[in-house]
């Protein structure tokens, strides 16, 4: 048995949830916040049999999209500040961050 932890952008979360429902994959859904962009994410925790891990990874890959987004870097009050530091920069966001962990025991009470 494996534990899959998948962090996806909120824009992709409902599409992924629908895919999990259709595939009869039970998940726990958590609302989380990313540290870099401070934007909303959804973290799915999935306990799954070893033979279904690739199925879950495929669903995540098919439904999680990368996209470009502009962000304004935090203001640096250093006197040697670069003159372009206050302008928005384009960054790639989205996709998914996925961890697959071995599970020694599983209990449901």
C-alpha positions in Angstrom: 0.0 0.0 0.0 1.1 3.5 -0.8 0.2 7.0 0.4 0.1 9.6 -2.4 0.2 13.2 -1.4 -0.6 15.4 -4.4 -0.5 19.2 -4.2 -2.3 20.9 -7.1 -3.3 24.4 -7.9 -6.9 25.3 -7.0 -7.8 25.9 -10.6 -7.2 22.2 -11.3 -8.6 20.7 -8.1 -12.2 20.2 -9.1 -11.3 18.6 -12.4 -9.0 16.2 -10.5 -11.7 15.5 -7.9 -14.1 14.5 -10.6 -11.6 12.2 -12.2 -11.0 10.5 -8.8 -14.8 10.0 -8.3 -15.1 8.4 -11.8 -12.2 6.1 -11.0 -13.7 5.2 -7.6 -10.6 6.5 -5.8 -11.2 7.7 -2.3 -9.3 10.8 -1.3 -8.9 13.2 1.6 -8.9 16.8 0.3 -7.2 19.6 2.2 -7.1 23.3 1.5 -3.5 24.5 1.6 -1.5 27.7 0.7 1.6 27.8 -1.3 4.7 29.4 0.2 6.1 31.0 -2.9 3.1 32.7 -4.5 0.9 32.6 -1.3 -1.9 31.3 -3.5 -4.5 28.6 -2.8 -3.7 25.0 -3.4 -5.5 21.7 -2.8 -3.6 18.8 -1.2 -5.0 15.3 -1.8 -4.0 12.5 0.4 -4.7 9.1 -1.2 -4.2 5.7 0.4 -4.0 3.2 -2.5 -3.0 -0.3 -3.4 0.4 -0.6 -5.1 -1.1 -1.8 -8.4 -3.2 1.4 -8.7 -0.5 3.9 -8.0 0.3 4.5 -11.7 -3.5 5.0 -12.4 -3.6 7.8 -9.8 -0.4 9.4 -11.1 -1.8 9.3 -14.7 -5.0 11.1 -13.5 -3.0 13.7 -11.7 -0.8 14.2 -14.8 -3.8 14.5 -17.1 -5.7 17.0 -15.0 -3.0 19.3 -13.6 -1.9 22.0 -16.0 1.1 24.4 -15.9 0.4 28.0 -16.8 2.2 31.3 -16.8 1.3 34.0 -14.2 2.6 37.4 -13.3 3.7 38.1 -9.8 5.3 41.1 -8.1 8.4 40.2 -6.1 8.3 41.3 -2.4 9.7 44.7 -1.8 13.3 44.7 -0.6 14.2 47.8 1.5 17.9 47.3 0.9 19.6 50.5 -0.3 21.4 48.6 -3.1 18.1 47.5 -4.5 17.9 46.6 -8.2 15.7 49.2 -10.0 13.6 46.4 -11.7 12.7 44.6 -8.4 9.3 46.2 -8.1 8.1 45.1 -11.5 5.9 42.0 -12.1 7.7 39.0 -13.4 6.3 36.0 -15.3 6.5 32.7 -13.5 5.3 29.2 -14.3 2.7 27.9 -11.9 0.4 24.9 -11.6 1.1 21.3 -12.4 1.4 19.1 -9.4 3.8 18.2 -6.7 3.4 14.5 -5.9 4.9 12.4 -3.1 4.5 8.6 -3.1 5.3 7.0 0.3 5.3 3.4 1.5 2.7 2.6 4.2 3.5 -0.1 6.8 0.1 -0.2 8.4 -3.4 1.1 7.6 -6.2 1.3 10.2 -9.7 2.6 9.7 -11.7 3.0 12.9 
